[in-house]
Amino acid sequence: MTATFSCVWRDGKVTHEDFPLRDLDGLVADPRNLVWFDLHDPSHETVDDLARELSFDFHVVEDALDPGERPKVTRHDHHIFLQAYALSLAEPSGYASRVRHSRVSAFVVRNALITVRMGDGFDLAALVETWSRDPTLVGYGVGGLLHALLDQLVDTHYDVIQDLDDGMESLEDMLFDDDLQTSRISRLAYRLRRELVEVRRLTRPTREVVDAVIRYAREVGWDEGLRGYYEDILDHVLREAEWTESLRDLVSSVFETNLSLNDMRLNVVMKKLSAWAAIVAVPTLVTGWFGMNVPYPGYGVNAGMLAATGGIIVSVIVLFVLFRRHDWL
């Protein structure tokens, strides 16, 4: 079985590429080698073979393949196992959630990093480019390889949160647009809140993952130069968590403000209807009075007609001016 990507470094130089799974054990056994091996959407049997090859705990086989696993780190006798998610946004399809995630699992041993990717949402070519562009990471050993992996995963979280923040700004612009679309804003706000909840669920445990890796690095004695690298990732994770929480609060505020604006708009409409009803009521009153079938002042003469018409016109004008002055019209 051949990995999608695989590489061996020795003294900072590549010595092997695209080697089969059966060679992995021998390459890892040489402490001079730094090994990376990747599996993309592997079968259960392939991950079982990997576990047997490197004496991994077989419980992690289920964790690596189970789609419902949360981001986490587990310690075992000879390795650590961690999981995290790469995030992206798909094209809008109605008001369904646009968040897409791709699970990335990693087995970390003394001189090897084995990754298991489920889905196509993680750009592994960019990860390889990072290692090639910054040889210092390879020089740090497996800790440097793992740093680049976690850093790229956290960057996908940042990109998605940034896009959601831009969506929030667009929603706020719509909220105070003269052409207010209450129902559309409500649906978009609901979708955005749902997406933020999903992003929070997948990214918040990443802090625990990074913390656990930092503790493990201290225990096994990884190069002290890596401390700043991992602390930088931790700072990004904390900032993303705060950013997500603030966006959730903003979505709630937008939703409540939208309802308040809708109520205000309804009140304005009711005031206008009430004002016009009052204005129409005056001609109705006058014509109803003069429409009675009994004699009244001005009955049967032109002066009565002129008095009724003048009364209607004056009353309508007075009411219109009064309502307009009080902003009812």
Stockholm file with secondary structure:
# STOCKHOLM 1.0

chainA/1-329         MTATFSCVWRDGKVTHEDFPLRDLDGLVADPRNLVWFDLHDPSHETVDDLARELSFDFHVVEDALDPGERPKVTRHDHHIFLQAYALSLAEPSGYASRVRHSRVSAFVVRNALITVRMGDGFDLAALVETWSRDPTLVGYGVGGLLHALLDQLVDTHYDVIQDLDDGMESLEDMLFDDDLQTSRISRLAYRLRRELVEVRRLTRPTREVVDAVIRYAREVGWDEGLRGYYEDILDHVLREAEWTESLRDLVSSVFETNLSLNDMRLNVVMKKLSAWAAIVAVPTLVTGWFGMNVPYPGYGVNAGMLAATGGIIVSVIVLFVLFRRHDWL
#=GR chainA/1-329 SS CBCSEEEEEETTEEEEESCBGGGHHHHHHSTTCEEEEEEESCCHHHHHHHHHHHTCCTHHHHHHHCTTCCSEEEECSSCEEEEEEEEEECCCCTTSCCEEEEEEEEEEETTEEEEEEESSCSCHHHHHHHHHHCHHHHHTTHHHHHHHHHHHHHHHHHHHHHHHHHHHHHHHHHHTCSSCCHHHHHHHHHHHHHHHHHHHHHHTTHHHHHHHHHHHHHHHTCCTTHHHHHHHHHHHHHHHHHHHHHHHHHHHHHHHHHHHHHHHHHHHHHHHHHHHHHHHHHHHHHHHHHTCSSCCTTTTSHHHHHHHHHHHHHHHHHHHHHHHHTTCC
#=GC SS_cons         CBCSEEEEEETTEEEEESCBGGGHHHHHHSTTCEEEEEEESCCHHHHHHHHHHHTCCTHHHHHHHCTTCCSEEEECSSCEEEEEEEEEECCCCTTSCCEEEEEEEEEEETTEEEEEEESSCSCHHHHHHHHHHCHHHHHTTHHHHHHHHHHHHHHHHHHHHHHHHHHHHHHHHHHTCSSCCHHHHHHHHHHHHHHHHHHHHHHTTHHHHHHHHHHHHHHHTCCTTHHHHHHHHHHHHHHHHHHHHHHHHHHHHHHHHHHHHHHHHHHHHHHHHHHHHHHHHHHHHHHHHHTCSSCCTTTTSHHHHHHHHHHHHHHHHHHHHHHHHTTCC
//
